[in-house]
Amino acid sequence: MQNRDIKEKNDSLIAFLNDAEHDLKQPLRAISFNASILLEDYSNTLEPEAIDTIESIQNYNKNLSNSILALLNYERITQYQKDYSNLNLKEIADDVIDELEALISEKKAIVTVCPTLPNSYGDRDQIHEIFYHLILNALTYNDNKKPKVEISANIDKGGNVVYSIKDNGIGISEKYKDQIFKAFKQLPLKGKTPESTGMGLCLVKKIIGLHGGNIWVASEKNEGSTFFFTLVKEK
């Protein structure tokens, strides 16, 4: 009876999140549509400053829409019906690298995966999210002429597998280390605004916690970063 009650509550919350996503995004779509109409129909008569303002509205609207979606997806994580199994993490890491191939090529980056990366036990889709966001961050926050990302693992003194994703990017100063795992927090980029919601590491921490693991970072400004995390061993 208790399990059925929990399932009914979870189903109700998921339905609420789906409705909330629709209701929140509807007015944003209207703003985007009307801003596009203004640019299409009146761009020849508007002052350059007015055009810039409308384009800014479109950008802010897009960012807000993405932030709402990211926040709702974060909440869905706790209600998601997980499908646990033994996982080949080398295979998952390779899949993520293929998914990010365009960005890797654009940045002329080298991404390597330890061929003996230990397997783990968990939900494949969620573990994929962990590797996706950590590798994406390693590439995004990297202004090195030859970006490198290394994915490996080792065994700690307690016999636990500790996975690591190391980069030679901009690094993280001490004041940001406690902030990066919080919602909507982003590292500043020189002359750029990151094209992300600031929810990636927050989501990663949530997923790892749900899998019984921990995540932490070792980094210094301008010296690259290494994100370490633990997961349940293969069963």
C-alpha positions as CSV (number, residue, x, y, z in Angstrom):
1,M,0.0,0.0,0.0
2,Q,2.8,2.4,0.9
3,N,4.6,1.8,-2.4
4,R,1.4,2.4,-4.3
5,D,0.9,5.7,-2.5
6,I,4.4,6.8,-3.3
7,K,4.0,5.9,-6.9
8,E,0.7,7.8,-7.1
9,K,2.4,10.9,-5.5
10,N,5.3,10.6,-7.9
11,D,2.9,10.3,-10.9
12,S,1.0,13.3,-9.7
13,L,4.2,15.4,-9.3
14,I,5.4,14.4,-12.8
15,A,2.0,15.4,-14.3
16,F,2.3,18.7,-12.4
17,L,5.8,19.3,-13.8
18,N,4.6,18.6,-17.3
19,D,1.7,21.0,-17.0
20,A,4.0,23.6,-15.4
21,E,6.5,23.3,-18.3
22,H,3.7,23.9,-20.8
23,D,2.1,26.8,-18.9
24,L,5.4,28.6,-18.3
25,K,6.8,28.2,-21.8
26,Q,3.6,29.3,-23.6
27,P,4.0,33.1,-22.8
28,L,7.7,32.9,-23.6
29,R,6.8,31.5,-27.1
30,A,4.5,34.4,-27.5
31,I,7.2,36.9,-26.6
32,S,9.6,35.2,-29.1
33,F,7.0,35.2,-31.8
34,N,6.1,38.9,-31.5
35,A,9.8,39.9,-31.3
36,S,10.4,38.0,-34.5
37,I,7.5,39.7,-36.2
38,L,8.8,43.2,-35.2
39,L,12.2,42.4,-36.7
40,E,10.7,40.9,-39.9
41,D,8.1,43.7,-40.5
42,Y,9.8,46.8,-39.2
43,S,13.6,46.2,-39.4
44,N,13.9,48.7,-42.3
45,T,12.3,51.5,-40.2
46,L,13.6,50.8,-36.7
47,E,16.7,52.5,-35.3
48,P,19.7,50.2,-34.8
49,E,19.4,50.7,-31.1
50,A,15.8,49.4,-31.2
51,I,16.8,46.4,-33.3
52,D,19.5,45.6,-30.7
53,T,17.0,45.9,-27.9
54,I,14.6,43.4,-29.6
55,E,17.4,41.0,-30.3
56,S,18.4,41.2,-26.6
57,I,14.8,40.5,-25.6
58,Q,15.0,37.3,-27.8
59,N,18.2,36.2,-26.2
60,Y,16.9,36.8,-22.7
61,N,13.7,35.0,-23.6
62,K,15.7,32.0,-24.9
63,N,17.8,31.9,-21.8
64,L,14.8,32.0,-19.5
65,S,13.1,29.3,-21.5
66,N,16.2,27.1,-21.2
67,S,16.5,27.8,-17.5
68,I,12.9,26.8,-16.8
69,L,13.3,23.6,-18.8
70,A,16.6,22.8,-16.9
71,L,15.0,23.5,-13.5
72,L,12.0,21.2,-14.3
73,N,14.3,18.5,-15.6
74,Y,16.2,18.7,-12.4
75,E,13.1,18.2,-10.4
76,R,12.1,15.2,-12.6
77,I,15.3,13.5,-11.7
78,T,14.1,12.5,-8.2
79,Q,10.8,11.1,-9.7
80,Y,12.4,9.3,-12.6
81,Q,11.8,5.5,-12.6
82,K,15.4,4.4,-12.7
83,D,16.6,1.3,-14.6
84,Y,19.7,0.0,-12.8
85,S,22.1,-2.4,-14.4
86,N,25.8,-3.1,-14.7
87,L,27.2,-0.4,-17.0
88,N,30.2,-0.2,-19.3
89,L,31.4,3.3,-18.5
90,K,34.1,3.2,-21.3
91,E,31.3,2.7,-23.7
92,I,29.2,5.5,-22.2
93,A,32.1,7.9,-22.2
94,D,32.8,7.1,-25.9
95,D,29.1,7.7,-26.7
96,V,29.3,11.2,-25.1
97,I,32.5,12.0,-27.0
98,D,30.7,11.1,-30.3
99,E,27.8,13.3,-29.2
100,L,30.2,16.2,-28.6
101,E,32.3,15.6,-31.8
102,A,31.3,18.9,-33.4
103,L,32.5,21.0,-30.4
104,I,35.6,18.8,-30.0
105,S,36.5,19.4,-33.7
106,E,35.8,23.1,-33.4
107,K,38.2,23.5,-30.4
108,K,40.7,21.0,-31.9
109,A,40.6,19.2,-28.6
110,I,42.0,15.9,-27.6
111,V,39.7,13.8,-25.4
112,T,41.1,10.4,-24.1
113,V,39.4,7.7,-22.2
114,C,41.3,5.1,-20.1
115,P,40.7,1.8,-22.0
116,T,40.3,0.0,-18.7
117,L,37.8,2.4,-17.1
118,P,36.0,0.3,-14.5
119,N,32.4,-0.6,-14.9
120,S,29.7,0.6,-12.5
121,Y,26.1,-0.1,-11.5
122,G,23.4,2.5,-12.1
123,D,20.9,4.0,-14.5
124,R,22.5,4.3,-18.0
125,D,20.7,7.5,-19.0
126,Q,21.6,9.3,-15.8
127,I,25.3,8.2,-15.9
128,H,25.4,9.4,-19.5
129,E,24.2,12.8,-18.1
130,I,27.2,12.8,-15.7
131,F,29.8,12.3,-18.4
132,Y,28.0,14.6,-20.8
133,H,28.0,17.7,-18.5
134,L,31.5,17.1,-17.1
135,I,33.1,16.7,-20.5
136,L,31.1,19.6,-21.9
137,N,32.3,21.8,-19.1
138,A,35.9,20.7,-19.6
139,L,35.6,21.8,-23.2
140,T,33.6,25.0,-22.7
141,Y,35.8,26.4,-19.9
142,N,39.0,25.9,-21.9
143,D,40.8,28.6,-23.8
144,N,44.0,26.6,-24.2
145,K,45.3,26.4,-27.8
146,K,45.4,22.6,-27.4
147,P,42.6,21.6,-25.1
148,K,42.9,18.2,-23.5
149,V,40.4,16.2,-21.5
150,E,41.5,13.0,-19.8
151,I,38.9,10.5,-18.4
152,S,40.3,7.9,-16.0
153,A,39.9,6.2,-12.7
154,N,41.8,4.8,-9.7
155,I,41.2,2.8,-6.6
156,D,41.4,4.7,-3.3
157,K,42.7,3.4,0.1
158,G,39.2,2.1,0.9
159,G,39.0,0.1,-2.3
160,N,36.5,2.4,-3.9
161,V,36.6,3.4,-7.5
162,V,37.2,7.1,-8.0
163,Y,36.5,8.4,-11.6
164,S,38.2,11.6,-12.8
165,I,37.7,14.0,-15.7
166,K,40.8,16.3,-16.0
167,D,41.2,19.3,-18.3
168,N,43.8,21.9,-19.0
169,G,41.3,24.8,-19.1
170,I,40.9,28.0,-17.2
171,G,40.6,26.4,-13.8
172,I,38.5,27.5,-10.8
173,S,39.5,30.0,-8.2
174,E,38.8,29.2,-4.6
175,K,35.9,31.6,-4.3
176,Y,33.9,29.7,-6.9
177,K,34.5,26.1,-5.8
178,D,31.5,26.0,-3.5
179,Q,29.3,27.9,-6.0
180,I,29.7,25.7,-9.1
181,F,27.5,22.9,-7.8
182,K,24.6,25.3,-7.1
183,A,21.7,26.0,-9.4
184,F,22.2,28.7,-12.1
185,K,25.8,29.3,-11.1
186,Q,28.4,29.7,-13.9
187,L,32.1,30.5,-14.1
188,P,32.8,33.8,-15.8
189,L,34.4,33.6,-19.3
190,K,36.6,36.3,-20.7
191,G,34.5,38.4,-23.1
192,K,31.8,35.7,-23.4
193,T,28.6,34.6,-21.8
194,P,28.4,30.8,-21.4
195,E,25.7,29.3,-23.6
196,S,24.3,27.2,-20.7
197,T,21.8,27.4,-17.9
198,G,24.2,26.9,-15.1
199,M,22.3,23.7,-14.1
200,G,24.8,21.1,-15.4
201,L,27.0,20.6,-12.4
202,C,24.0,20.9,-10.1
203,L,22.3,18.1,-12.0
204,V,25.5,16.0,-12.0
205,K,25.8,16.3,-8.2
206,K,22.1,15.3,-7.8
207,I,22.5,12.2,-10.0
208,I,25.7,11.1,-8.3
209,G,24.1,11.5,-4.9
210,L,21.1,9.4,-6.0
211,H,23.5,6.8,-7.0
212,G,25.2,6.8,-3.6
213,G,28.3,8.6,-4.7
214,N,30.1,11.9,-4.1
215,I,31.7,14.5,-6.4
216,W,34.4,17.1,-5.7
217,V,36.9,19.2,-7.6
218,A,40.6,19.9,-7.5
219,S,41.5,23.1,-9.3
220,E,43.5,26.3,-9.4
221,K,42.8,29.4,-11.5
222,N,44.6,29.0,-14.9
223,E,45.8,25.5,-14.0
224,G,43.0,23.4,-15.2
225,S,40.5,21.3,-13.2
226,T,40.0,17.7,-12.2
227,F,36.5,16.5,-11.2
228,F,36.5,13.4,-9.1
229,F,33.4,11.3,-8.4
230,T,32.5,7.9,-7.0
231,L,29.8,5.5,-8.1
232,V,28.5,2.1,-7.0
233,K,30.7,-0.8,-8.1
234,E,29.6,-3.3,-10.8
235,K,27.5,-6.1,-9.3
